[in-house]
Amino acid sequence: MLYRRGYVGKVLRVDLSKGSHQVERVEEVVFEKYLGGRGVGAKIYFEEIAPE
């Protein structure tokens, strides 16, 4: 098992309309499945944004 520290395995969620932010942990398997930061960002985007 690798020792992870810093921002690895975390995502910063920012709500500009409320002026708030929070750090969320993301399981390592999600990063492996979606090939790093860009893939994880796309996954979160498609889960959060309603198609219009």
PDBQT receptor file of N, H, CA, C and O in Angstrom, charges set to zero:
ATOM      1  N   MET A   1       0.845  -1.185   0.000  1.00  0.00    +0.000 N 
ATOM      2  CA  MET A   1       0.000   0.000   0.000  1.00  0.00    +0.000 C 
ATOM      3  C   MET A   1       0.885   1.241   0.000  1.00  0.00    +0.000 C 
ATOM      4  O   MET A   1       1.807   1.354   0.809  1.00  0.00    +0.000 OA
ATOM      5  N   LEU A   2       0.612   2.138  -0.877  1.00  0.00    +0.000 N 
ATOM      6  H   LEU A   2      -0.136   2.046  -1.534  1.00  0.00    +0.000 HD
ATOM      7  CA  LEU A   2       1.375   3.375  -0.954  1.00  0.00    +0.000 C 
ATOM      8  C   LEU A   2       0.894   4.369   0.086  1.00  0.00    +0.000 C 
ATOM      9  O   LEU A   2      -0.297   4.448   0.386  1.00  0.00    +0.000 OA
ATOM     10  N   TYR A   3       1.832   5.124   0.632  1.00  0.00    +0.000 N 
ATOM     11  H   TYR A   3       2.800   5.059   0.389  1.00  0.00    +0.000 HD
ATOM     12  CA  TYR A   3       1.469   6.172   1.585  1.00  0.00    +0.000 C 
ATOM     13  C   TYR A   3       1.124   7.424   0.791  1.00  0.00    +0.000 C 
ATOM     14  O   TYR A   3       1.976   7.982   0.099  1.00  0.00    +0.000 OA
ATOM     15  N   ARG A   4      -0.097   7.854   0.889  1.00  0.00    +0.000 N 
ATOM     16  H   ARG A   4      -0.789   7.401   1.451  1.00  0.00    +0.000 HD
ATOM     17  CA  ARG A   4      -0.572   9.036   0.160  1.00  0.00    +0.000 C 
ATOM     18  C   ARG A   4      -0.688  10.208   1.120  1.00  0.00    +0.000 C 
ATOM     19  O   ARG A   4      -1.138  10.048   2.254  1.00  0.00    +0.000 OA
ATOM     20  N   ARG A   5      -0.289  11.364   0.673  1.00  0.00    +0.000 N 
ATOM     21  H   ARG A   5       0.077  11.494  -0.248  1.00  0.00    +0.000 HD
ATOM     22  CA  ARG A   5      -0.436  12.560   1.500  1.00  0.00    +0.000 C 
ATOM     23  C   ARG A   5      -0.693  13.755   0.593  1.00  0.00    +0.000 C 
ATOM     24  O   ARG A   5      -0.652  13.633  -0.632  1.00  0.00    +0.000 OA
ATOM     25  N   GLY A   6      -0.955  14.893   1.187  1.00  0.00    +0.000 N 
ATOM     26  H   GLY A   6      -0.989  14.992   2.182  1.00  0.00    +0.000 HD
ATOM     27  CA  GLY A   6      -1.240  16.080   0.395  1.00  0.00    +0.000 C 
ATOM     28  C   GLY A   6      -2.650  16.039  -0.159  1.00  0.00    +0.000 C 
ATOM     29  O   GLY A   6      -3.598  15.734   0.564  1.00  0.00    +0.000 OA
ATOM     30  N   TYR A   7      -2.791  16.342  -1.435  1.00  0.00    +0.000 N 
ATOM     31  H   TYR A   7      -2.021  16.590  -2.023  1.00  0.00    +0.000 HD
ATOM     32  CA  TYR A   7      -4.117  16.421  -2.042  1.00  0.00    +0.000 C 
ATOM     33  C   TYR A   7      -4.536  15.133  -2.745  1.00  0.00    +0.000 C 
ATOM     34  O   TYR A   7      -5.632  15.076  -3.300  1.00  0.00    +0.000 OA
ATOM     35  N   VAL A   8      -3.708  14.116  -2.736  1.00  0.00    +0.000 N 
ATOM     36  H   VAL A   8      -2.817  14.163  -2.285  1.00  0.00    +0.000 HD
ATOM     37  CA  VAL A   8      -4.021  12.871  -3.430  1.00  0.00    +0.000 C 
ATOM     38  C   VAL A   8      -5.260  12.231  -2.814  1.00  0.00    +0.000 C 
ATOM     39  O   VAL A   8      -5.332  12.044  -1.600  1.00  0.00    +0.000 OA
ATOM     40  N   GLY A   9      -6.226  11.900  -3.651  1.00  0.00    +0.000 N 
ATOM     41  H   GLY A   9      -6.168  12.053  -4.637  1.00  0.00    +0.000 HD
ATOM     42  CA  GLY A   9      -7.447  11.257  -3.181  1.00  0.00    +0.000 C 
ATOM     43  C   GLY A   9      -8.490  12.229  -2.676  1.00  0.00    +0.000 C 
ATOM     44  O   GLY A   9      -9.460  11.827  -2.034  1.00  0.00    +0.000 OA
ATOM     45  N   LYS A  10      -8.298  13.510  -2.962  1.00  0.00    +0.000 N 
ATOM     46  H   LYS A  10      -7.510  13.837  -3.484  1.00  0.00    +0.000 HD
ATOM     47  CA  LYS A  10      -9.241  14.521  -2.500  1.00  0.00    +0.000 C 
ATOM     48  C   LYS A  10      -9.687  15.388  -3.670  1.00  0.00    +0.000 C 
ATOM     49  O   LYS A  10      -8.961  15.560  -4.649  1.00  0.00    +0.000 OA
ATOM     50  N   VAL A  11     -10.885  15.926  -3.551  1.00  0.00    +0.000 N 
ATOM     51  H   VAL A  11     -11.475  15.787  -2.756  1.00  0.00    +0.000 HD
ATOM     52  CA  VAL A  11     -11.433  16.845  -4.546  1.00  0.00    +0.000 C 
ATOM     53  C   VAL A  11     -11.963  18.060  -3.799  1.00  0.00    +0.000 C 
ATOM     54  O   VAL A  11     -12.610  17.922  -2.761  1.00  0.00    +0.000 OA
ATOM     55  N   LEU A  12     -11.693  19.236  -4.320  1.00  0.00    +0.000 N 
ATOM     56  H   LEU A  12     -11.167  19.348  -5.163  1.00  0.00    +0.000 HD
ATOM     57  CA  LEU A  12     -12.218  20.465  -3.733  1.00  0.00    +0.000 C 
ATOM     58  C   LEU A  12     -13.505  20.828  -4.457  1.00  0.00    +0.000 C 
ATOM     59  O   LEU A  12     -13.501  21.052  -5.668  1.00  0.00    +0.000 OA
ATOM     60  N   ARG A  13     -14.605  20.885  -3.717  1.00  0.00    +0.000 N 
ATOM     61  H   ARG A  13     -14.608  20.703  -2.734  1.00  0.00    +0.000 HD
ATOM     62  CA  ARG A  13     -15.903  21.264  -4.282  1.00  0.00    +0.000 C 
ATOM     63  C   ARG A  13     -16.157  22.719  -3.898  1.00  0.00    +0.000 C 
ATOM     64  O   ARG A  13     -16.194  23.055  -2.714  1.00  0.00    +0.000 OA
ATOM     65  N   VAL A  14     -16.332  23.578  -4.897  1.00  0.00    +0.000 N 
ATOM     66  H   VAL A  14     -16.302  23.305  -5.858  1.00  0.00    +0.000 HD
ATOM     67  CA  VAL A  14     -16.534  25.007  -4.683  1.00  0.00    +0.000 C 
ATOM     68  C   VAL A  14     -17.918  25.388  -5.185  1.00  0.00    +0.000 C 
ATOM     69  O   VAL A  14     -18.280  25.070  -6.317  1.00  0.00    +0.000 OA
ATOM     70  N   ASP A  15     -18.693  26.069  -4.345  1.00  0.00    +0.000 N 
ATOM     71  H   ASP A  15     -18.399  26.327  -3.425  1.00  0.00    +0.000 HD
ATOM     72  CA  ASP A  15     -20.013  26.576  -4.718  1.00  0.00    +0.000 C 
ATOM     73  C   ASP A  15     -19.904  28.093  -4.795  1.00  0.00    +0.000 C 
ATOM     74  O   ASP A  15     -19.919  28.777  -3.771  1.00  0.00    +0.000 OA
ATOM     75  N   LEU A  16     -19.794  28.613  -6.004  1.00  0.00    +0.000 N 
ATOM     76  H   LEU A  16     -19.781  28.058  -6.836  1.00  0.00    +0.000 HD
ATOM     77  CA  LEU A  16     -19.609  30.052  -6.190  1.00  0.00    +0.000 C 
ATOM     78  C   LEU A  16     -20.850  30.850  -5.820  1.00  0.00    +0.000 C 
ATOM     79  O   LEU A  16     -20.735  31.993  -5.377  1.00  0.00    +0.000 OA
ATOM     80  N   SER A  17     -22.029  30.275  -5.992  1.00  0.00    +0.000 N 
ATOM     81  H   SER A  17     -22.123  29.347  -6.352  1.00  0.00    +0.000 HD
ATOM     82  CA  SER A  17     -23.252  31.010  -5.662  1.00  0.00    +0.000 C 
ATOM     83  C   SER A  17     -23.409  31.195  -4.156  1.00  0.00    +0.000 C 
ATOM     84  O   SER A  17     -23.960  32.202  -3.712  1.00  0.00    +0.000 OA
ATOM     85  N   LYS A  18     -22.933  30.234  -3.368  1.00  0.00    +0.000 N 
ATOM     86  H   LYS A  18     -22.486  29.415  -3.729  1.00  0.00    +0.000 HD
ATOM     87  CA  LYS A  18     -23.014  30.347  -1.911  1.00  0.00    +0.000 C 
ATOM     88  C   LYS A  18     -21.721  30.874  -1.292  1.00  0.00    +0.000 C 
ATOM     89  O   LYS A  18     -21.699  31.247  -0.119  1.00  0.00    +0.000 OA
ATOM     90  N   GLY A  19     -20.654  30.905  -2.073  1.00  0.00    +0.000 N 
ATOM     91  H   GLY A  19     -20.672  30.602  -3.026  1.00  0.00    +0.000 HD
ATOM     92  CA  GLY A  19     -19.360  31.342  -1.553  1.00  0.00    +0.000 C 
ATOM     93  C   GLY A  19     -18.770  30.351  -0.560  1.00  0.00    +0.000 C 
ATOM     94  O   GLY A  19     -18.112  30.744   0.403  1.00  0.00    +0.000 OA
ATOM     95  N   SER A  20     -19.008  29.063  -0.799  1.00  0.00    +0.000 N 
ATOM     96  H   SER A  20     -19.543  28.743  -1.582  1.00  0.00    +0.000 HD
ATOM     97  CA  SER A  20     -18.524  28.044   0.131  1.00  0.00    +0.000 C 
ATOM     98  C   SER A  20     -17.651  27.024  -0.599  1.00  0.00    +0.000 C 
ATOM     99  O   SER A  20     -17.652  26.942  -1.827  1.00  0.00    +0.000 OA
ATOM    100  N   HIS A  21     -16.914  26.259   0.186  1.00  0.00    +0.000 N 
ATOM    101  H   HIS A  21     -16.913  26.325   1.183  1.00  0.00    +0.000 HD
ATOM    102  CA  HIS A  21     -16.099  25.186  -0.369  1.00  0.00    +0.000 C 
ATOM    103  C   HIS A  21     -15.969  24.069   0.655  1.00  0.00    +0.000 C 
ATOM    104  O   HIS A  21     -16.149  24.280   1.854  1.00  0.00    +0.000 OA
ATOM    105  N   GLN A  22     -15.655  22.881   0.162  1.00  0.00    +0.000 N 
ATOM    106  H   GLN A  22     -15.509  22.709  -0.812  1.00  0.00    +0.000 HD
ATOM    107  CA  GLN A  22     -15.409  21.743   1.042  1.00  0.00    +0.000 C 
ATOM    108  C   GLN A  22     -14.488  20.755   0.341  1.00  0.00    +0.000 C 
ATOM    109  O   GLN A  22     -14.493  20.645  -0.885  1.00  0.00    +0.000 OA
ATOM    110  N   VAL A  23     -13.708  20.047   1.123  1.00  0.00    +0.000 N 
ATOM    111  H   VAL A  23     -13.704  20.137   2.119  1.00  0.00    +0.000 HD
ATOM    112  CA  VAL A  23     -12.821  19.013   0.609  1.00  0.00    +0.000 C 
ATOM    113  C   VAL A  23     -13.528  17.675   0.765  1.00  0.00    +0.000 C 
ATOM    114  O   VAL A  23     -14.030  17.345   1.840  1.00  0.00    +0.000 OA
ATOM    115  N   GLU A  24     -13.561  16.908  -0.323  1.00  0.00    +0.000 N 
ATOM    116  H   GLU A  24     -13.153  17.176  -1.196  1.00  0.00    +0.000 HD
ATOM    117  CA  GLU A  24     -14.200  15.592  -0.299  1.00  0.00    +0.000 C 
ATOM    118  C   GLU A  24     -13.171  14.531  -0.644  1.00  0.00    +0.000 C 
ATOM    119  O   GLU A  24     -12.343  14.721  -1.535  1.00  0.00    +0.000 OA
ATOM    120  N   ARG A  25     -13.227  13.439   0.049  1.00  0.00    +0.000 N 
ATOM    121  H   ARG A  25     -13.900  13.285   0.773  1.00  0.00    +0.000 HD
ATOM    122  CA  ARG A  25     -12.352  12.304  -0.255  1.00  0.00    +0.000 C 
ATOM    123  C   ARG A  25     -12.967  11.495  -1.395  1.00  0.00    +0.000 C 
ATOM    124  O   ARG A  25     -14.183  11.318  -1.471  1.00  0.00    +0.000 OA
ATOM    125  N   VAL A  26     -12.102  11.015  -2.267  1.00  0.00    +0.000 N 
ATOM    126  H   VAL A  26     -11.115  11.159  -2.205  1.00  0.00    +0.000 HD
ATOM    127  CA  VAL A  26     -12.522  10.178  -3.387  1.00  0.00    +0.000 C 
ATOM    128  C   VAL A  26     -11.735   8.875  -3.291  1.00  0.00    +0.000 C 
ATOM    129  O   VAL A  26     -10.518   8.891  -3.105  1.00  0.00    +0.000 OA
ATOM    130  N   GLU A  27     -12.424   7.764  -3.418  1.00  0.00    +0.000 N 
ATOM    131  H   GLU A  27     -13.412   7.752  -3.570  1.00  0.00    +0.000 HD
ATOM    132  CA  GLU A  27     -11.764   6.467  -3.335  1.00  0.00    +0.000 C 
ATOM    133  C   GLU A  27     -10.758   6.304  -4.470  1.00  0.00    +0.000 C 
ATOM    134  O   GLU A  27     -10.987   6.768  -5.587  1.00  0.00    +0.000 OA
ATOM    135  N   GLU A  28      -9.658   5.647  -4.177  1.00  0.00    +0.000 N 
ATOM    136  H   GLU A  28      -9.472   5.270  -3.269  1.00  0.00    +0.000 HD
ATOM    137  CA  GLU A  28      -8.592   5.460  -5.157  1.00  0.00    +0.000 C 
ATOM    138  C   GLU A  28      -9.077   4.720  -6.397  1.00  0.00    +0.000 C 
ATOM    139  O   GLU A  28      -8.600   4.981  -7.502  1.00  0.00    +0.000 OA
ATOM    140  N   VAL A  29     -10.016   3.805  -6.223  1.00  0.00    +0.000 N 
ATOM    141  H   VAL A  29     -10.403   3.593  -5.326  1.00  0.00    +0.000 HD
ATOM    142  CA  VAL A  29     -10.532   3.042  -7.356  1.00  0.00    +0.000 C 
ATOM    143  C   VAL A  29     -11.197   3.963  -8.384  1.00  0.00    +0.000 C 
ATOM    144  O   VAL A  29     -11.174   3.663  -9.578  1.00  0.00    +0.000 OA
ATOM    145  N   VAL A  30     -11.780   5.063  -7.948  1.00  0.00    +0.000 N 
ATOM    146  H   VAL A  30     -11.799   5.307  -6.978  1.00  0.00    +0.000 HD
ATOM    147  CA  VAL A  30     -12.400   6.015  -8.875  1.00  0.00    +0.000 C 
ATOM    148  C   VAL A  30     -11.326   6.655  -9.748  1.00  0.00    +0.000 C 
ATOM    149  O   VAL A  30     -11.514   6.797 -10.956  1.00  0.00    +0.000 OA
ATOM    150  N   PHE A  31     -10.192   7.045  -9.142  1.00  0.00    +0.000 N 
ATOM    151  H   PHE A  31     -10.039   6.929  -8.160  1.00  0.00    +0.000 HD
ATOM    152  CA  PHE A  31      -9.102   7.630  -9.925  1.00  0.00    +0.000 C 
ATOM    153  C   PHE A  31      -8.525   6.615 -10.910  1.00  0.00    +0.000 C 
ATOM    154  O   PHE A  31      -8.181   6.968 -12.038  1.00  0.00    +0.000 OA
ATOM    155  N   GLU A  32      -8.419   5.360 -10.485  1.00  0.00    +0.000 N 
ATOM    156  H   GLU A  32      -8.699   5.074  -9.569  1.00  0.00    +0.000 HD
ATOM    157  CA  GLU A  32      -7.906   4.320 -11.378  1.00  0.00    +0.000 C 
ATOM    158  C   GLU A  32      -8.876   4.060 -12.530  1.00  0.00    +0.000 C 
ATOM    159  O   GLU A  32      -8.454   3.893 -13.674  1.00  0.00    +0.000 OA
ATOM    160  N   LYS A  33     -10.156   4.027 -12.232  1.00  0.00    +0.000 N 
ATOM    161  H   LYS A  33     -10.499   4.163 -11.302  1.00  0.00    +0.000 HD
ATOM    162  CA  LYS A  33     -11.165   3.725 -13.250  1.00  0.00    +0.000 C 
ATOM    163  C   LYS A  33     -11.299   4.853 -14.274  1.00  0.00    +0.000 C 
ATOM    164  O   LYS A  33     -11.500   4.588 -15.459  1.00  0.00    +0.000 OA
ATOM    165  N   TYR A  34     -11.190   6.089 -13.836  1.00  0.00    +0.000 N 
ATOM    166  H   TYR A  34     -11.026   6.304 -12.873  1.00  0.00    +0.000 HD
ATOM    167  CA  TYR A  34     -11.408   7.231 -14.727  1.00  0.00    +0.000 C 
ATOM    168  C   TYR A  34     -10.121   7.928 -15.136  1.00  0.00    +0.000 C 
ATOM    169  O   TYR A  34     -10.160   9.068 -15.599  1.00  0.00    +0.000 OA
ATOM    170  N   LEU A  35      -8.986   7.269 -14.974  1.00  0.00    +0.000 N 
ATOM    171  H   LEU A  35      -8.954   6.343 -14.597  1.00  0.00    +0.000 HD
ATOM    172  CA  LEU A  35      -7.696   7.721 -15.499  1.00  0.00    +0.000 C 
ATOM    173  C   LEU A  35      -7.268   9.101 -15.013  1.00  0.00    +0.000 C 
ATOM    174  O   LEU A  35      -6.895   9.949 -15.824  1.00  0.00    +0.000 OA
ATOM    175  N   GLY A  36      -7.314   9.336 -13.725  1.00  0.00    +0.000 N 
ATOM    176  H   GLY A  36      -7.617   8.647 -13.067  1.00  0.00    +0.000 HD
ATOM    177  CA  GLY A  36      -6.764  10.560 -13.157  1.00  0.00    +0.000 C 
ATOM    178  C   GLY A  36      -7.742  11.710 -13.056  1.00  0.00    +0.000 C 
ATOM    179  O   GLY A  36      -8.956  11.535 -13.163  1.00  0.00    +0.000 OA
ATOM    180  N   GLY A  37      -7.184  12.893 -12.847  1.00  0.00    +0.000 N 
ATOM    181  H   GLY A  37      -6.198  13.035 -12.760  1.00  0.00    +0.000 HD
ATOM    182  CA  GLY A  37      -7.966  14.082 -12.542  1.00  0.00    +0.000 C 
ATOM    183  C   GLY A  37      -8.972  14.494 -13.599  1.00  0.00    +0.000 C 
ATOM    184  O   GLY A  37     -10.110  14.827 -13.267  1.00  0.00    +0.000 OA
ATOM    185  N   ARG A  38      -8.579  14.478 -14.861  1.00  0.00    +0.000 N 
ATOM    186  H   ARG A  38      -7.654  14.207 -15.130  1.00  0.00    +0.000 HD
ATOM    187  CA  ARG A  38      -9.511  14.887 -15.922  1.00  0.00    +0.000 C 
ATOM    188  C   ARG A  38     -10.698  13.945 -16.016  1.00  0.00    +0.000 C 
ATOM    189  O   ARG A  38     -11.840  14.385 -16.147  1.00  0.00    +0.000 OA
ATOM    190  N   GLY A  39     -10.432  12.670 -15.950  1.00  0.00    +0.000 N 
ATOM    191  H   GLY A  39      -9.504  12.312 -15.844  1.00  0.00    +0.000 HD
ATOM    192  CA  GLY A  39     -11.510  11.686 -16.017  1.00  0.00    +0.000 C 
ATOM    193  C   GLY A  39     -12.446  11.783 -14.827  1.00  0.00    +0.000 C 
ATOM    194  O   GLY A  39     -13.662  11.674 -14.977  1.00  0.00    +0.000 OA
ATOM    195  N   VAL A  40     -11.881  11.989 -13.641  1.00  0.00    +0.000 N 
ATOM    196  H   VAL A  40     -10.892  12.077 -13.519  1.00  0.00    +0.000 HD
ATOM    197  CA  VAL A  40     -12.696  12.133 -12.436  1.00  0.00    +0.000 C 
ATOM    198  C   VAL A  40     -13.528  13.406 -12.530  1.00  0.00    +0.000 C 
ATOM    199  O   VAL A  40     -14.699  13.412 -12.152  1.00  0.00    +0.000 OA
ATOM    200  N   GLY A  41     -12.929  14.485 -13.032  1.00  0.00    +0.000 N 
ATOM    201  H   GLY A  41     -11.977  14.480 -13.339  1.00  0.00    +0.000 HD
ATOM    202  CA  GLY A  41     -13.673  15.733 -13.218  1.00  0.00    +0.000 C 
ATOM    203  C   GLY A  41     -14.845  15.550 -14.168  1.00  0.00    +0.000 C 
ATOM    204  O   GLY A  41     -15.936  16.061 -13.916  1.00  0.00    +0.000 OA
ATOM    205  N   ALA A  42     -14.627  14.822 -15.263  1.00  0.00    +0.000 N 
ATOM    206  H   ALA A  42     -13.741  14.407 -15.468  1.00  0.00    +0.000 HD
ATOM    207  CA  ALA A  42     -15.708  14.553 -16.215  1.00  0.00    +0.000 C 
ATOM    208  C   ALA A  42     -16.795  13.697 -15.573  1.00  0.00    +0.000 C 
ATOM    209  O   ALA A  42     -17.982  13.937 -15.795  1.00  0.00    +0.000 OA
ATOM    210  N   LYS A  43     -16.405  12.708 -14.785  1.00  0.00    +0.000 N 
ATOM    211  H   LYS A  43     -15.440  12.514 -14.605  1.00  0.00    +0.000 HD
ATOM    212  CA  LYS A  43     -17.374  11.852 -14.087  1.00  0.00    +0.000 C 
ATOM    213  C   LYS A  43     -18.246  12.679 -13.153  1.00  0.00    +0.000 C 
ATOM    214  O   LYS A  43     -19.470  12.549 -13.165  1.00  0.00    +0.000 OA
ATOM    215  N   ILE A  44     -17.625  13.523 -12.349  1.00  0.00    +0.000 N 
ATOM    216  H   ILE A  44     -16.630  13.629 -12.339  1.00  0.00    +0.000 HD
ATOM    217  CA  ILE A  44     -18.371  14.369 -11.414  1.00  0.00    +0.000 C 
ATOM    218  C   ILE A  44     -19.291  15.314 -12.181  1.00  0.00    +0.000 C 
ATOM    219  O   ILE A  44     -20.449  15.494 -11.803  1.00  0.00    +0.000 OA
ATOM    220  N   TYR A  45     -18.790  15.914 -13.248  1.00  0.00    +0.000 N 
ATOM    221  H   TYR A  45     -17.850  15.768 -13.555  1.00  0.00    +0.000 HD
ATOM    222  CA  TYR A  45     -19.587  16.833 -14.064  1.00  0.00    +0.000 C 
ATOM    223  C   TYR A  45     -20.852  16.145 -14.581  1.00  0.00    +0.000 C 
ATOM    224  O   TYR A  45     -21.952  16.679 -14.437  1.00  0.00    +0.000 OA
ATOM    225  N   PHE A  46     -20.699  14.970 -15.177  1.00  0.00    +0.000 N 
ATOM    226  H   PHE A  46     -19.806  14.536 -15.294  1.00  0.00    +0.000 HD
ATOM    227  CA  PHE A  46     -21.851  14.279 -15.753  1.00  0.00    +0.000 C 
ATOM    228  C   PHE A  46     -22.814  13.762 -14.694  1.00  0.00    +0.000 C 
ATOM    229  O   PHE A  46     -24.000  13.599 -14.979  1.00  0.00    +0.000 OA
ATOM    230  N   GLU A  47     -22.340  13.500 -13.484  1.00  0.00    +0.000 N 
ATOM    231  H   GLU A  47     -21.376  13.632 -13.252  1.00  0.00    +0.000 HD
ATOM    232  CA  GLU A  47     -23.230  13.082 -12.401  1.00  0.00    +0.000 C 
ATOM    233  C   GLU A  47     -23.994  14.261 -11.806  1.00  0.00    +0.000 C 
ATOM    234  O   GLU A  47     -25.129  14.098 -11.359  1.00  0.00    +0.000 OA
ATOM    235  N   GLU A  48     -23.389  15.439 -11.796  1.00  0.00    +0.000 N 
ATOM    236  H   GLU A  48     -22.467  15.572 -12.159  1.00  0.00    +0.000 HD
ATOM    237  CA  GLU A  48     -23.957  16.602 -11.113  1.00  0.00    +0.000 C 
ATOM    238  C   GLU A  48     -24.816  17.495 -12.004  1.00  0.00    +0.000 C 
ATOM    239  O   GLU A  48     -25.771  18.105 -11.521  1.00  0.00    +0.000 OA
ATOM    240  N   ILE A  49     -24.496  17.583 -13.291  1.00  0.00    +0.000 N 
ATOM    241  H   ILE A  49     -23.721  17.088 -13.683  1.00  0.00    +0.000 HD
ATOM    242  CA  ILE A  49     -25.169  18.515 -14.196  1.00  0.00    +0.000 C 
ATOM    243  C   ILE A  49     -26.315  17.807 -14.916  1.00  0.00    +0.000 C 
ATOM    244  O   ILE A  49     -26.121  16.773 -15.555  1.00  0.00    +0.000 OA
ATOM    245  N   ALA A  50     -27.496  18.378 -14.803  1.00  0.00    +0.000 N 
ATOM    246  H   ALA A  50     -27.653  19.219 -14.284  1.00  0.00    +0.000 HD
ATOM    247  CA  ALA A  50     -28.667  17.805 -15.470  1.00  0.00    +0.000 C 
ATOM    248  C   ALA A  50     -28.624  18.122 -16.963  1.00  0.00    +0.000 C 
ATOM    249  O   ALA A  50     -28.322  19.255 -17.340  1.00  0.00    +0.000 OA
ATOM    250  N   PRO A  51     -28.919  17.145 -17.817  1.00  0.00    +0.000 N 
ATOM    251  CA  PRO A  51     -28.948  17.416 -19.258  1.00  0.00    +0.000 C 
ATOM    252  C   PRO A  51     -30.128  18.324 -19.603  1.00  0.00    +0.000 C 
ATOM    253  O   PRO A  51     -31.246  18.127 -19.126  1.00  0.00    +0.000 OA
ATOM    254  N   GLU A  52     -29.858  19.298 -20.423  1.00  0.00    +0.000 N 
ATOM    255  H   GLU A  52     -28.950  19.458 -20.811  1.00  0.00    +0.000 HD
ATOM    256  CA  GLU A  52     -30.911  20.248 -20.810  1.00  0.00    +0.000 C 
ATOM    257  C   GLU A  52     -30.904  20.460 -22.294  1.00  0.00    +0.000 C 
ATOM    258  O   GLU A  52     -31.717  21.225 -22.812  1.00  0.00    +0.000 OA
TER     259      GLU A  52
